[in-house]
Amino acid sequence: MFALLQPALAGLGAVRPHGSGSGRRRFPQALIVGVKKGGTRALLEFLRLHPDIRALGSEPHFFDRCYERGLAWYRSLMPRTLDGQITLEKTPSYFVTREAPRRIHSMSPATKLIVVVRNPVTRAISDYAQTLSKTPGLPSFGALAFRRGLGPVDTAWSAVRIGLYAQHLDNWLRYFPLSRFLFVSGERLVSDPAGELGRVQDFLGLKRVVTDKHFYFNATKGFPCLKKAQGSGRPRCLGKSKGRPHPRVPESVVQRLRAFYRPFNRKFYQMTGQDFGWD
C-alpha cells in the first residue's frame, strides 16, 4: 500500500453535515471491480493524482460483504466531491461475487466498471504468495492447484477460480453492456503505466492529466513508482506487501495451468475484443 492513504473506513462511517463549498458525498460513478492481485491498488493510487478524481482509500466491500448496511451507509463512506469530480472506489472481489453486478446495477446502471486483469497463472501464484506470507507452512502451490496434487485443476480453490475471467464476465454481461467496461492490462500497467492511465482517463471522460512525467521505474521493486507524492517532495512506491518475490513453482505445474487456462483466456479475448497476450 502507498505511504499516503485516505483514512481507514473506521473513521468514515458517519455522515457529517455538508459544509458550504465542501462538496457532497455521492455514489461512485466508477468502480474498480477486479481482480485481486491484478494491479488494482497501483491503478487506484495512480488515478488519485488526478484532481478530478476522489477515491476511497480502503476497500468498503459493500456489494459483497456489507450490502445489508444499505446504500445510505455506503454513500456515507465516500469522500466529498465538487461538481465535475468523479467518485471512485475499488474492491477487487466484486468481479467474482455473483450478486455484485445486480446490486451495482440497482444503484446505477450507468456505473463505469474497470477491471484490471493479469495472466491468470501469474496472478494465481501471486495470490498464493500473499497467502503464504500470512500462513507459513501452507501446502505447495501444486498441491493446492491440482486435486490431491496430481488430479485435475481444482477450480474450487479461489486462487485458480478468480482467473476464469470469461466465466465471471458472463455474469456481469447479464446486467451491463460491454461498453460500460474498461479492461486494463496488469502487465502494461507495469511496463507502460502512462499508456494504461491514458486509456482509463479517456474512459472516465477526463483530461489526460496523469502522464509519463509522473512515473519512474524502480528496478529494485520491479514496479513503476510515482515521482512525487501530493504535498511531499519524496517519491512513493507501493509498500512492502507489493512486488513480493514469488515462490518457486515447478515448470511442469506452470505449463499444466497454462494449458488449463488457454481456452478460457481465448474466450475472454473474444468477449472483450482484446488480446492480452497470455498464451
Secondary structure as UniProt FT lines:
FT   HELIX           9..12
FT   TURN            20..21
FT   STRAND          24..25
FT   STRAND          30..34
FT   TURN            36..39
FT   HELIX           40..47
FT   TURN            48..49
FT   TURN            51..52
FT   STRAND          53..55
FT   TURN            62..65
FT   HELIX           67..69
FT   HELIX           71..77
FT   STRAND          80..81
FT   TURN            83..84
FT   STRAND          86..90
FT   HELIX           92..96
FT   TURN            98..99
FT   HELIX           100..107
FT   TURN            109..110
FT   STRAND          112..117
FT   HELIX           120..134
FT   TURN            136..137
FT   HELIX           141..145
FT   HELIX           147..149
FT   TURN            155..156
FT   HELIX           158..161
FT   TURN            162..163
FT   HELIX           165..172
FT   TURN            173..175
FT   HELIX           178..180
FT   STRAND          181..185
FT   HELIX           186..191
FT   HELIX           193..203
FT   TURN            204..205
FT   HELIX           212..214
FT   STRAND          215..218
FT   TURN            219..222
FT   STRAND          223..226
FT   TURN            230..231
FT   TURN            240..243
FT   HELIX           251..272
//
